Amino acid sequence: MNGHIGLILSILPGTVDLHVTIPETHASARNLGSERAGSGAIIAPDGYILTVHYVTVGASSITVTTTDGEQFPGKIAAQDQETGLALVKIPGHDLPFLRLAPPNSAKLGDAVVMIASAGQTGRRIQGGYISSTESYDGQWEYMIDKTIRVTAFNPGFGGGTLANFRGELIGVVSLNLNEVGKFSLAIPVDYYLSYERELKQYGQVQSRPRRPWLGLYSQAMAGHVVIGGDRADRYRS
């Protein structure tokens, strides 16, 4: 990465740290915890931040920290569980931001850089290549038709920046699946671009039919699968 210091320095200011608190009574707290750390990418100078849904769902407070240590109170502007994206808004103007890559611009074999928060002003960087753009089914509430899979570890907290070598945001880093499939998975910004107007206006995508969900808590027992509990629609805000 030493040959691309200028690229990295141009991306760093737009990658922020998120500290999120969630009430213990919220449905997501059981599995995701009531205090979460995440990353995000500023995508507009007036303070819109793109991150992952699982970091912010159920949030009662969000604190956003920039690379220079400035802190802002954040609020959820939109959530889209279907794609796994969330939009956070902080007060501000003339903030450093990342430009969004054009739709369908992420190609197999492209070199990319990931930047993620490691806590408040700390940032970690990793480089890799796009190994796949196929669909992903996590066998829970996370199924999308197109992903960006990268041949590198997610270097920090979820929600980090995945940028191309033009410094454009091409995806939001979601899952580190190195132990399962030797890749990190990112959500393409194409999904945000497709629904940007609705997300900003309504806080959700209204034009797409909502998918019902049933969450099951299961465990193996005597060669069978036992359902220990269930909860419908359990991670909705």
N, C-alpha and C positions, 0 to 999 in steps of 0.2 A: 504493500500500500504506500510505500515511501514515494513512489513516483506520482502519486495523486494527492499530495498534501493540499493543493489548491482546491480540488474538488471537495475534499473532506471539510476544509475550513468554510466552504460556502454552504455546506449542508448543516453543520453543527448548530448554528444559532437557531435554526428552525425546529430542532428536536428538543422537546421539553420533558420534564419529569412530572408525573401525576401521583399525588398522594390522596387516596380516596377512603372515606369512612362510610360504613353501611350499618344500618340498625341491625342488631342481633335478631330481630324478629323478621327481617326480610327473608324471603324464600331462598335466595341465593347464598345467604350467609353460611348455611350448613356445609356447603361444598367449597365455596370460594372464599370464605372468611369475611370478617367484618371490617378488616383493615387491609387495603390493597395498594401495591405499588405498581405503577405502569409508566409507559412512555407515550408520547404523542407527537404529531407533526403539525406545526402551524401552517395552515394552507391559505390564509388570507391576512392582510396587514391589520384588519380590524379584530383579529383574535379568535378566529375559528380554528379548532384543533381537531384533527382526525385521529381516532384511536380505536381500540377494540372494545366491543360490547361487554365482554366479561369483566373488564376492569371497572367499568362505571355503573353497571346495572345495579339499581337500588341505592345509589349514592345519596347520602344526606349532606356531605360536604366534599369539595374537591379543591385541593391546593396545587397550583401549577407553578413550577420553578424553572426558570430559564437557565441557560448555561452561565450567565453572569451573576446568578444568584437572586435576581428579582423574582418576587412571588406575587401571584395573582389569585383571587378567588375565582373558581370556575363553576359553571353550572351546565347541566346536560341540555344541549340544544336539540338533539335528535338521537334516536336509537333505532337500529335496524337489526333485529335478531336474526332475520333470514340470511343476511350476508355476514353478520358478525361485526359490523361497524358501529361506531358511535361518534357523535359530534359534540364537542365541548366548546363553550364560549367563555372567553375571558374579556374583561374590559381592557381597552387599549387601542392604540392607533400607530401606524407606521412600524408595526412589529416585523421582524425578519420572518420571511415565510418561504415555503417551498412551492414551486410551480408544479402543477399536476401534469403528468405525461399524457399525451394523446391516447385515446382508447385503442386497444389492441396493439400497442407499441412494444410490449414485452415479448421478446422472442426467445425461443429455445437457444441456449448457448450464450446469451448476452451476459457480459460482466456486470455485476451489481455491487453495491455497498450497503451494508446495514449499519445503522447507528441507533443505539438504544440507551435509555437512562440506566445508570447504575446507582441512582440515589441522588436526589436534589441536583447539584451541579455536575455530578460525575456522568461521563458518557463513555460507552465502549463501542468499538468499531470492528466490523468483520467484513471481509470481502469474499465473493464467491461467484458462481455462475448459475443461471437459470437452467434447471435440469428437467422441468416439466411445467406445463400449464393445464394439466388435466383436472378433472373434477375431484372433489374430496367429500367423503362421507365418513364423519367421525362416529356414526352410529349413536349420536345424541342429537341435540337440537341444531347441529352445525352441519349443514349440507349445502354446498355451493357447486355450481356447474363449472366454474373456472377458478383456478388458483395460480399462485406463482410459488414454485418450490425451488429452494436455493441450496446449493451444496456447501452449506456452512452453518455453524451454530448461531442461534439467536444470541447475541452477546450480552443482552441485558433484559430488562423487563418488557413484557408484552405490550404491543402497540407502537413499536419503534418504526423508524423510517427505513424503507427499502427504496433506494434511488438508483437510477441508471447513471451512466458516465457522462451525461449531460447535466447532471444535478437535478433532474426532475423526479418527483415522487411517483413511483410506479405501483407501490403496494404498502400495506400496513402489516408489519410482522405480527403474526398471531401465535403460532405454536412452534415449539422446538421439538421436532419428532426425530431427533438423531438416533435415539435408542431403538425406535421402531423402524424408520425408513431411511435413516441417514440423510435427513434434510430438515430445513426449517420451512414453514409454510406461511405465506403472506396472502392477504386479501387484496386483489387488484383494485386500484383506484377507479377502474372502469365502472364498478358498481356504484360508487359515490357519484361519479359524473352522470350516470343514467338517472339518478333520483335526487340530484342536488336541490332542485327547486322545491320538491315536496318535503325533503328533510328539513330545509330551512324554514319553510312556511308552516308545516304542520307538526314537525317533530317526529314524523314517521312516514313511511311510504303508504299512501292511501290507494294508489291505483292498482296495486298488486293484491290478489286475494290472500288473506292470512291463512297460514297453515296451522292446524291444531297440533298440540303436542301432549304427550303423556310421558312423564318421567317415572322410571321404575328403579327402585333400589333392590338389587338382586345379589344373591350369593350362591355358590355351589355347595351342595349338601348331598352326600350319599349318591353321587352320580346324577343328580338332578339339579335344576336351577330353581331356587326358592325366591319368590318375590317378597321382600321384607317391608315394602312400603311403596306408595306411588303418590305422585302429585302432578296434576294436570297443569300445563302452562306455567311451570314453576319458576322460570327465570324472567318472566315479563316484569317490566317496571311498574 
